[in-house]
């Protein structure tokens, strides 16, 4: 049985959830750092604030959406449609919803939209991101490398 996911635009009231979601994506990385919990918390809040401001400034026409299951936020999907492609700016799920096929369901919805519109779909992926396996299975190909991120593209 497929879980039914829904979406709604983010609002200023979602910032605490989005910050917590962001922090959950950095947990493994920060286990390696000998900082106190308070230092990690402050660092993560600063990083989230910077990322959030960057996305809002550099992607003014993007769809910034929460991913909902039973009206409860479980993730985010940020994307912008350009003339030749749909760019996935960011996609993230809470840890307890990862590895359950929901990421695949989200990505498939974006790919279906790309196919319907006749557009490629692209995403930047950190070299060590475990989701790389999913993107490859879905047919994404590496088309660029910034040193930190691969640019991956799907063409329907």
LUMDREN-84033 format. One record per atom (N, C-alpha, C, CB): x, z, y; atom name. Coordinates in steps of 0.2 Angstrom, whole numbers. Glycine has a CB too. Layout:
N
{{X,Z,Y},"CA"} ...
END
This chain:
156
{{4,0,-6},"N"} {{0,0,0},"CA"} {{4,0,6},"C"} {{-5,6,0},"CB"} {{3,-4,11},"N"} {{7,-5,17},"CA"} {{4,0,22},"C"} {{7,-12,20},"CB"} {{9,4,25},"N"} {{7,8,31},"CA"} {{5,4,37},"C"} {{12,13,33},"CB"} {{-1,6,40},"N"} {{-3,2,46},"CA"} {{1,5,52},"C"} {{-11,3,47},"CB"} {{5,1,55},"N"} {{8,3,61},"CA"} {{5,0,67},"C"} {{15,0,61},"CB"} {{5,4,73},"N"} {{2,1,79},"CA"} {{7,2,84},"C"} {{-5,5,80},"CB"} {{5,0,90},"N"} {{10,0,96},"CA"} {{6,1,102},"C"} {{14,-7,97},"CB"} {{10,5,107},"N"} {{7,6,113},"CA"} {{13,6,118},"C"} {{3,12,114},"CB"} {{12,4,124},"N"} {{17,4,129},"CA"} {{20,11,131},"C"} {{15,1,136},"CB"} {{26,12,132},"N"} {{29,18,133},"CA"} {{26,20,140},"C"} {{37,19,133},"CB"} {{26,27,141},"N"} {{24,30,148},"CA"} {{29,35,150},"C"} {{17,33,147},"CB"} {{29,37,156},"N"} {{34,43,158},"CA"} {{33,49,153},"C"} {{33,44,165},"CB"} {{27,50,151},"N"} {{26,56,147},"CA"} {{29,55,140},"C"} {{18,57,146},"CB"} {{32,50,138},"N"} {{35,49,132},"CA"} {{42,50,132},"C"} {{34,41,129},"CB"} {{45,51,138},"N"} {{52,52,138},"CA"} {{55,57,134},"C"} {{54,53,146},"CB"} {{52,63,133},"N"} {{55,68,128},"CA"} {{55,66,121},"C"} {{51,75,129},"CB"} {{50,62,119},"N"} {{50,59,112},"CA"} {{56,54,111},"C"} {{43,56,110},"CB"} {{56,50,116},"N"} {{61,44,116},"CA"} {{68,47,116},"C"} {{60,40,122},"CB"} {{69,53,120},"N"} {{76,56,120},"CA"} {{77,59,113},"C"} {{76,61,126},"CB"} {{73,62,110},"N"} {{73,65,104},"CA"} {{75,60,98},"C"} {{67,69,102},"CB"} {{71,54,99},"N"} {{72,49,94},"CA"} {{79,46,95},"C"} {{67,43,96},"CB"} {{81,45,101},"N"} {{88,42,103},"CA"} {{93,47,99},"C"} {{89,42,110},"CB"} {{92,54,100},"N"} {{97,58,98},"CA"} {{97,58,90},"C"} {{95,66,100},"CB"} {{92,56,87},"N"} {{92,56,80},"CA"} {{96,50,77},"C"} {{84,55,77},"CB"} {{97,45,81},"N"} {{100,39,79},"CA"} {{108,40,80},"C"} {{98,33,83},"CB"} {{110,46,83},"N"} {{117,47,84},"CA"} {{119,53,80},"C"} {{118,48,92},"CB"} {{115,56,76},"N"} {{117,62,73},"CA"} {{123,62,68},"C"} {{111,65,68},"CB"} {{123,57,64},"N"} {{129,56,60},"CA"} {{136,55,64},"C"} {{128,49,55},"CB"} {{135,51,69},"N"} {{141,50,73},"CA"} {{144,56,76},"C"} {{139,44,79},"CB"} {{139,60,79},"N"} {{141,66,82},"CA"} {{143,72,77},"C"} {{136,69,86},"CB"} {{142,71,71},"N"} {{145,76,66},"CA"} {{152,76,66},"C"} {{142,75,59},"CB"} {{155,71,68},"N"} {{163,70,68},"CA"} {{166,73,74},"C"} {{165,63,68},"CB"} {{162,75,79},"N"} {{164,78,86},"CA"} {{164,85,86},"C"} {{160,75,92},"CB"} {{170,88,88},"N"} {{170,96,88},"CA"} {{167,99,94},"C"} {{178,98,87},"CB"} {{161,97,96},"N"} {{158,100,102},"CA"} {{153,105,100},"C"} {{155,94,106},"CB"} {{151,109,104},"N"} {{146,114,103},"CA"} {{139,110,103},"C"} {{146,120,108},"CB"} {{134,114,100},"N"} {{128,111,100},"CA"} {{125,109,107},"C"} {{123,115,97},"CB"} {{127,114,112},"N"} {{125,113,119},"CA"} {{128,107,122},"C"} {{126,119,123},"CB"} {{135,106,120},"N"} {{138,100,123},"CA"} {{136,93,120},"C"} {{146,101,121},"CB"} {{134,94,114},"N"} {{131,88,110},"CA"} {{124,86,114},"C"} {{130,89,103},"CB"} {{120,91,115},"N"} {{114,90,118},"CA"} {{114,87,125},"C"} {{110,97,118},"CB"} {{119,90,129},"N"} {{120,87,135},"CA"} {{122,80,135},"C"} {{125,92,139},"CB"} {{127,79,131},"N"} {{130,72,130},"CA"} {{124,67,128},"C"} {{135,72,125},"CB"} {{120,69,123},"N"} {{115,64,121},"CA"} {{110,63,126},"C"} {{111,67,115},"CB"} {{108,68,130},"N"} {{103,67,136},"CA"} {{106,63,141},"C"} {{101,74,139},"CB"} {{113,63,143},"N"} {{116,59,147},"CA"} {{116,52,145},"C"} {{123,61,149},"CB"} {{117,51,138},"N"} {{118,44,136},"CA"} {{111,41,135},"C"} {{121,45,128},"CB"} {{106,45,133},"N"} {{99,42,133},"CA"} {{97,40,140},"C"} {{94,48,130},"CB"} {{98,45,145},"N"} {{96,43,152},"CA"} {{99,36,154},"C"} {{98,49,157},"CB"} {{106,36,153},"N"} {{109,30,155},"CA"} {{106,23,151},"C"} {{117,30,153},"CB"} {{105,24,145},"N"} {{103,18,141},"CA"} {{96,17,143},"C"} {{102,20,133},"CB"} {{91,22,144},"N"} {{84,20,147},"CA"} {{84,17,153},"C"} {{81,27,147},"CB"} {{89,19,158},"N"} {{89,16,165},"CA"} {{92,9,164},"C"} {{93,20,169},"CB"} {{97,8,160},"N"} {{99,1,159},"CA"} {{94,-4,156},"C"} {{105,1,154},"CB"} {{90,-2,151},"N"} {{85,-6,148},"CA"} {{80,-8,153},"C"} {{82,-3,142},"CB"} {{78,-3,157},"N"} {{73,-4,162},"CA"} {{75,-9,168},"C"} {{70,3,165},"CB"} {{81,-8,169},"N"} {{84,-12,175},"CA"} {{86,-19,172},"C"} {{90,-9,178},"CB"} {{89,-20,166},"N"} {{91,-27,164},"CA"} {{86,-31,160},"C"} {{97,-26,160},"CB"} {{81,-28,158},"N"} {{75,-31,154},"CA"} {{69,-30,158},"C"} {{75,-29,147},"CB"} {{68,-32,164},"N"} {{62,-30,168},"CA"} {{55,-33,165},"C"} {{62,-33,175},"CB"} {{56,-38,161},"N"} {{50,-41,158},"CA"} {{49,-39,150},"C"} {{50,-49,158},"CB"} {{53,-35,148},"N"} {{52,-33,141},"CA"} {{46,-29,140},"C"} {{58,-28,139},"CB"} {{44,-29,133},"N"} {{39,-25,131},"CA"} {{42,-18,128},"C"} {{34,-28,125},"CB"} {{41,-13,131},"N"} {{44,-6,129},"CA"} {{38,-3,125},"C"} {{47,-2,135},"CB"} {{39,-2,119},"N"} {{33,0,115},"CA"} {{35,6,110},"C"} {{29,-5,111},"CB"} {{30,11,110},"N"} {{31,16,104},"CA"} {{28,13,98},"C"} {{27,22,106},"CB"} {{31,15,92},"N"} {{28,13,86},"CA"} {{24,19,84},"C"} {{34,11,81},"CB"} {{18,18,82},"N"} {{13,23,80},"CA"} {{11,22,73},"C"} {{7,23,85},"CB"} {{10,28,70},"N"} {{7,28,63},"CA"} {{2,34,64},"C"} {{12,30,57},"CB"} {{-5,32,62},"N"} {{-10,36,63},"CA"} {{-10,40,70},"C"} {{-10,42,58},"CB"} {{-9,35,75},"N"} {{-8,38,82},"CA"} {{-3,42,84},"C"} {{-15,41,84},"CB"} {{2,43,79},"N"} {{8,48,80},"CA"} {{14,44,81},"C"} {{9,53,74},"CB"} {{18,45,87},"N"} {{24,41,88},"CA"} {{29,42,82},"C"} {{27,43,95},"CB"} {{32,37,79},"N"} {{37,37,74},"CA"} {{43,33,76},"C"} {{34,35,68},"CB"} {{43,30,81},"N"} {{48,25,83},"CA"} {{47,21,90},"C"} {{50,21,78},"CB"} {{52,17,91},"N"} {{51,13,97},"CA"} {{53,5,95},"C"} {{56,15,103},"CB"} {{50,1,98},"N"} {{52,-6,98},"CA"} {{52,-9,105},"C"} {{47,-10,93},"CB"} {{58,-11,107},"N"} {{59,-14,113},"CA"} {{61,-22,112},"C"} {{64,-11,118},"CB"} {{57,-26,115},"N"} {{59,-33,115},"CA"} {{57,-37,121},"C"} {{55,-36,108},"CB"} {{60,-43,122},"N"} {{59,-47,127},"CA"} {{59,-54,125},"C"} {{64,-46,133},"CB"} {{54,-58,127},"N"} {{53,-65,125},"CA"} {{56,-69,130},"C"} {{45,-67,124},"CB"} {{61,-73,128},"N"} {{64,-78,133},"CA"} {{62,-85,131},"C"} {{72,-77,132},"CB"} {{64,-90,135},"N"} {{62,-97,133},"CA"} {{64,-99,126},"C"} {{65,-102,138},"CB"} {{69,-97,124},"N"} {{72,-100,117},"CA"} {{71,-95,112},"C"} {{78,-103,118},"CB"} {{70,-88,113},"N"} {{70,-83,108},"CA"} {{67,-77,110},"C"} {{78,-82,107},"CB"} {{66,-73,105},"N"} {{63,-66,106},"CA"} {{70,-62,105},"C"} {{58,-64,101},"CB"} {{71,-58,110},"N"} {{77,-53,109},"CA"} {{75,-46,108},"C"} {{82,-53,116},"CB"} {{77,-43,102},"N"} {{75,-36,100},"CA"} {{80,-32,104},"C"} {{75,-35,93},"CB"} {{78,-29,109},"N"} {{83,-25,113},"CA"} {{85,-18,109},"C"} {{80,-23,120},"CB"} {{80,-15,106},"N"} {{81,-9,103},"CA"} {{75,-8,98},"C"} {{81,-3,107},"CB"} {{77,-5,92},"N"} {{72,-3,87},"CA"} {{75,3,84},"C"} {{71,-9,82},"CB"} {{70,8,83},"N"} {{72,14,80},"CA"} {{66,18,77},"C"} {{76,19,85},"CB"} {{67,21,71},"N"} {{62,25,68},"CA"} {{65,32,68},"C"} {{60,22,62},"CB"} {{61,37,68},"N"} {{63,44,66},"CA"} {{66,44,59},"C"} {{57,49,67},"CB"} {{70,49,58},"N"} {{74,49,51},"CA"} {{69,50,45},"C"} {{78,55,51},"CB"} {{64,53,46},"N"} {{59,54,40},"CA"} {{55,48,39},"C"} {{54,60,42},"CB"} {{56,43,43},"N"} {{52,37,42},"CA"} {{57,31,40},"C"} {{48,35,48},"CB"} {{63,32,40},"N"} {{68,27,38},"CA"} {{69,26,30},"C"} {{75,29,41},"CB"} {{70,20,28},"N"} {{71,19,21},"CA"} {{65,19,17},"C"} {{75,25,18},"CB"} {{59,18,21},"N"} {{53,18,17},"CA"} {{49,11,18},"C"} {{48,23,20},"CB"} {{53,6,20},"N"} {{50,-1,21},"CA"} {{47,-2,28},"C"} {{45,-2,16},"CB"} {{47,3,32},"N"} {{43,2,39},"CA"} {{48,-2,44},"C"} {{42,9,42},"CB"} {{54,-1,43},"N"} {{58,-6,47},"CA"} {{57,-13,46},"C"} {{66,-3,47},"CB"} {{57,-14,39},"N"} {{56,-21,37},"CA"} {{49,-23,39},"C"} {{56,-21,29},"CB"} {{44,-19,39},"N"} {{37,-21,42},"CA"} {{38,-23,49},"C"} {{32,-15,40},"CB"} {{41,-18,53},"N"} {{42,-20,60},"CA"} {{45,-26,61},"C"} {{46,-14,63},"CB"} {{51,-27,58},"N"} {{55,-33,59},"CA"} {{51,-40,57},"C"} {{61,-33,55},"CB"} {{47,-39,51},"N"} {{43,-45,49},"CA"} {{38,-47,54},"C"} {{40,-43,42},"CB"} {{35,-42,58},"N"} {{30,-43,63},"CA"} {{33,-47,68},"C"} {{27,-36,66},"CB"} {{40,-45,70},"N"} {{43,-49,76},"CA"} {{45,-56,73},"C"} {{50,-45,78},"CB"} {{47,-57,67},"N"} {{49,-63,64},"CA"} {{43,-68,64},"C"} {{52,-62,57},"CB"} {{37,-65,62},"N"} {{31,-68,62},"CA"} {{29,-71,69},"C"} {{25,-64,59},"CB"} {{30,-67,74},"N"} {{28,-69,81},"CA"} {{33,-74,83},"C"} {{29,-63,86},"CB"} {{40,-74,81},"N"} {{45,-79,83},"CA"} {{43,-85,79},"C"} {{51,-77,80},"CB"} {{40,-85,73},"N"} {{38,-91,69},"CA"} {{32,-94,73},"C"} {{37,-90,62},"CB"} {{27,-90,75},"N"} {{21,-93,78},"CA"} {{23,-96,84},"C"} {{16,-87,79},"CB"} {{28,-93,88},"N"} {{30,-96,95},"CA"} {{35,-101,94},"C"} {{32,-90,99},"CB"} {{38,-102,88},"N"} {{43,-107,88},"CA"} {{50,-105,91},"C"} {{41,-114,91},"CB"} {{51,-99,91},"N"} {{57,-96,94},"CA"} {{61,-92,89},"C"} {{55,-91,100},"CB"} {{68,-92,90},"N"} {{72,-88,86},"CA"} {{71,-81,88},"C"} {{80,-91,88},"CB"} {{74,-77,84},"N"} {{74,-69,85},"CA"} {{81,-67,85},"C"} {{69,-65,80},"CB"} {{83,-63,90},"N"} {{90,-61,90},"CA"} {{91,-53,91},"C"} {{94,-65,95},"CB"} {{96,-50,89},"N"} {{97,-43,90},"CA"} {{105,-42,90},"C"} {{93,-39,84},"CB"} {{107,-37,94},"N"} {{114,-34,93},"CA"} {{114,-28,89},"C"} {{117,-32,101},"CB"} {{118,-28,84},"N"} {{119,-23,79},"CA"} {{126,-20,79},"C"} {{117,-26,72},"CB"} {{126,-14,79},"N"} {{133,-11,79},"CA"} {{136,-12,72},"C"} {{133,-3,79},"CB"} {{142,-13,72},"N"} {{146,-15,65},"CA"} {{144,-11,60},"C"} {{153,-15,67},"CB"} {{144,-4,61},"N"} {{143,0,55},"CA"} {{135,2,54},"C"} {{147,7,56},"CB"} {{131,-1,57},"N"} {{124,1,57},"CA"} {{121,-1,50},"C"} {{119,-3,62},"CB"} {{118,4,46},"N"} {{116,2,39},"CA"} {{110,-3,39},"C"} {{113,9,36},"CB"} {{106,-4,45},"N"} {{101,-9,45},"CA"} {{104,-16,44},"C"} {{97,-8,52},"CB"} {{110,-17,45},"N"} {{113,-23,44},"CA"} {{111,-27,38},"C"} {{121,-23,45},"CB"} {{110,-23,32},"N"} {{108,-25,26},"CA"} {{101,-28,26},"C"} {{109,-20,20},"CB"} {{97,-24,30},"N"} {{90,-27,30},"CA"} {{90,-33,34},"C"} {{86,-22,34},"CB"} {{93,-34,40},"N"} {{93,-40,44},"CA"} {{96,-46,40},"C"} {{97,-39,50},"CB"} {{101,-45,36},"N"} {{104,-50,32},"CA"} {{99,-52,27},"C"} {{110,-48,28},"CB"} {{95,-47,23},"N"} {{90,-49,19},"CA"} {{84,-53,22},"C"} {{87,-43,15},"CB"} {{83,-52,28},"N"} {{77,-55,32},"CA"} {{80,-62,34},"C"} {{75,-51,37},"CB"} {{86,-64,33},"N"} {{88,-71,35},"CA"} {{92,-71,42},"C"} {{82,-75,36},"CB"} {{94,-65,45},"N"} {{98,-65,51},"CA"} {{105,-67,49},"C"} {{98,-58,54},"CB"} {{108,-71,54},"N"} {{115,-73,53},"CA"} {{119,-71,59},"C"} {{116,-81,52},"CB"} {{125,-69,57},"N"} {{130,-66,63},"CA"} {{132,-73,67},"C"} {{136,-63,60},"CB"} {{130,-72,74},"N"} {{132,-78,78},"CA"} {{137,-76,83},"C"} {{126,-81,81},"CB"} {{139,-70,84},"N"} {{143,-67,89},"CA"} {{146,-60,87},"C"} {{140,-68,96},"CB"} {{152,-59,90},"N"} {{155,-52,89},"CA"} {{158,-50,96},"C"} {{160,-52,84},"CB"} {{155,-44,98},"N"} {{158,-41,105},"CA"} {{164,-36,103},"C"} {{152,-38,109},"CB"} {{165,-35,97},"N"} {{170,-30,95},"CA"} {{166,-23,93},"C"} {{174,-28,101},"CB"} {{161,-22,96},"N"} {{157,-16,94},"CA"} {{150,-18,90},"C"} {{155,-12,100},"CB"} {{147,-24,93},"N"} {{141,-26,90},"CA"} {{142,-33,88},"C"} {{136,-26,96},"CB"} {{138,-35,83},"N"} {{137,-42,81},"CA"} {{131,-44,84},"C"} {{137,-42,73},"CB"} {{131,-50,86},"N"} {{124,-53,88},"CA"} {{122,-57,82},"C"} {{125,-59,94},"CB"} {{116,-55,80},"N"} {{113,-58,74},"CA"} {{107,-62,76},"C"} {{111,-53,69},"CB"} {{106,-68,73},"N"} {{100,-72,75},"CA"} {{96,-75,69},"C"} {{103,-78,79},"CB"} {{90,-75,69},"N"} {{85,-78,64},"CA"} {{82,-84,67},"C"} {{80,-72,62},"CB"} {{82,-89,63},"N"} {{79,-95,65},"CA"} {{74,-97,60},"C"} {{84,-101,67},"CB"} {{67,-97,61},"N"} {{62,-98,56},"CA"} {{62,-105,53},"C"} {{56,-97,59},"CB"} 
END
